[in-house]
Amino acid sequence: NILIVDDDEFILRSLELMLQNSSYKVLSTTSATRAINILELNNIDLIITDIMMPDQDGMTLISLIRDKLNLDIPIIIISGDQMNYKAENMFNFVYYFACDFIQKPIHKHQLLDAINYAFNFSAEKALENLQF
């Protein structure tokens, strides 16, 4: 199950179609606030979120997911407005809180590669946490 969060309806629907055509089950919302509600009520395996959104930005959403909900779900950040964030800050944020960053416009192969990486990244972290 993949949750997509983006305030742009066109991008949201485009990503939904890309993923549904690749056999993924998709939930989506245009609101970071509604995303929290979806996460509380559903078993989500991956989150794809925009950074710039009107009700809360994606970084705030990710912090809530990690701190308030205490979820270690792989996250892919997407944005068409990378210039508002210093490259070093974006790198550090992705390194510590997300699996990948994709600049809009998003191409299907980019998205699918990022999803495969995120699921592999998550599986590797799970293996590291196993106690033998």
Secondary structure per residue as TSV (DSSP state, phi and psi in degrees):
chain	resnum	aa	ss	phi	psi
A	1	N	-	360.0	127.8
A	2	I	E	-117.8	131.5
A	3	L	E	-103.0	126.8
A	4	I	E	-110.4	131.8
A	5	V	E	-126.5	113.8
A	6	D	-	-156.8	132.6
A	7	D	S	-76.2	-12.9
A	8	D	-	-89.0	108.9
A	9	E	H	-57.2	-39.8
A	10	F	H	-62.9	-46.9
A	11	I	H	-65.9	-41.4
A	12	L	H	-57.7	-49.4
A	13	R	H	-66.3	-37.6
A	14	S	H	-62.8	-45.1
A	15	L	H	-65.9	-40.8
A	16	E	H	-56.1	-48.9
A	17	L	H	-62.7	-43.7
A	18	M	H	-55.7	-46.3
A	19	L	H	-76.0	-39.9
A	20	Q	H	-63.8	-37.3
A	21	N	T	-69.9	-14.8
A	22	S	T	-103.7	18.4
A	23	S	T	71.9	24.0
A	24	Y	-	-94.5	146.1
A	25	K	-	-86.9	129.3
A	26	V	E	-124.7	134.1
A	27	L	E	-115.3	147.0
A	28	S	E	-147.6	157.9
A	29	T	E	-156.0	155.1
A	30	T	S	-95.3	3.5
A	31	S	-	-129.1	132.4
A	32	A	H	-65.4	-35.2
A	33	T	H	-63.3	-45.0
A	34	R	H	-67.3	-30.4
A	35	A	H	-60.2	-40.8
A	36	I	H	-61.0	-43.7
A	37	N	H	-61.7	-42.6
A	38	I	H	-61.7	-42.8
A	39	L	H	-64.9	-33.6
A	40	E	H	-72.5	-24.7
A	41	L	H	-106.5	-8.4
A	42	N	S	-133.2	157.1
A	43	N	-	-90.4	102.9
A	44	I	-	-105.1	133.9
A	45	D	S	-97.8	-20.8
A	46	L	E	-157.9	142.8
A	47	I	E	-119.8	134.9
A	48	I	E	-117.9	118.3
A	49	T	E	-132.4	142.6
A	50	D	E	-74.4	160.6
A	51	I	S	-90.2	-51.6
A	52	M	-	-90.2	108.4
A	53	M	-	-138.9	151.3
A	54	P	S	-68.7	-40.4
A	55	D	S	-80.7	-39.7
A	56	Q	S	-153.3	144.7
A	57	D	-	-79.3	165.1
A	58	G	H	-62.5	-31.5
A	59	M	H	-68.7	-38.2
A	60	T	H	-65.3	-42.7
A	61	L	H	-58.3	-46.6
A	62	I	H	-63.4	-41.3
A	63	S	H	-61.4	-41.3
A	64	L	H	-63.7	-40.7
A	65	I	H	-62.1	-44.5
A	66	R	H	-74.2	-43.6
A	67	D	H	-91.6	-52.1
A	68	K	T	-75.6	-49.4
A	69	L	S	-86.0	-14.6
A	70	N	-	54.8	43.7
A	71	L	-	-103.0	136.7
A	72	D	-	-108.9	51.1
A	73	I	-	-84.3	138.5
A	74	P	-	-62.4	140.9
A	75	I	E	-129.6	134.8
A	76	I	E	-113.1	126.7
A	77	I	E	-94.2	134.5
A	78	I	E	-123.9	147.8
A	79	S	E	-164.4	146.9
A	80	G	S	-102.9	2.2
A	81	D	-	-129.5	51.5
A	82	Q	G	-63.8	-23.2
A	83	M	G	-66.8	-18.3
A	84	N	G	-76.0	-9.4
A	85	Y	S	-119.1	133.8
A	86	K	-	-64.1	140.4
A	87	A	H	-55.4	-41.1
A	88	E	H	-65.0	-42.5
A	89	N	H	-64.0	-41.4
A	90	M	H	-64.0	-44.5
A	91	F	H	-59.2	-47.3
A	92	N	H	-62.7	-41.7
A	93	F	H	-63.9	-46.4
A	94	V	H	-63.0	-42.7
A	95	Y	H	-59.4	-43.1
A	96	Y	H	-90.4	-25.7
A	97	F	H	-123.9	-15.2
A	98	A	-	-135.1	172.5
A	99	C	S	-96.0	-31.3
A	100	D	E	-160.6	163.6
A	101	F	E	-130.7	130.4
A	102	I	E	-123.0	127.2
A	103	Q	E	-81.9	133.3
A	104	K	S	-73.9	148.7
A	105	P	S	-72.4	146.9
A	106	I	-	-99.6	130.0
A	107	H	-	-99.3	147.4
A	108	K	H	-54.7	-46.0
A	109	H	H	-62.9	-35.5
A	110	Q	H	-62.3	-47.2
A	111	L	H	-64.1	-46.8
A	112	L	H	-65.4	-38.1
A	113	D	H	-62.3	-42.8
A	114	A	H	-65.1	-38.8
A	115	I	H	-65.5	-45.5
A	116	N	H	-59.4	-43.8
A	117	Y	H	-61.3	-44.3
A	118	A	H	-62.4	-43.5
A	119	F	H	-67.9	-38.5
A	120	N	H	-66.5	-41.4
A	121	F	H	-59.8	-44.7
A	122	S	H	-64.8	-41.6
A	123	A	H	-65.1	-39.5
A	124	E	H	-65.1	-41.2
A	125	K	H	-62.8	-40.2
A	126	A	H	-62.7	-42.6
A	127	L	H	-64.2	-37.8
A	128	E	H	-63.6	-31.2
A	129	N	H	-85.0	-7.2
A	130	L	-	-69.3	139.1
A	131	Q	-	-103.2	126.2
A	132	F	-	-107.7	360.0
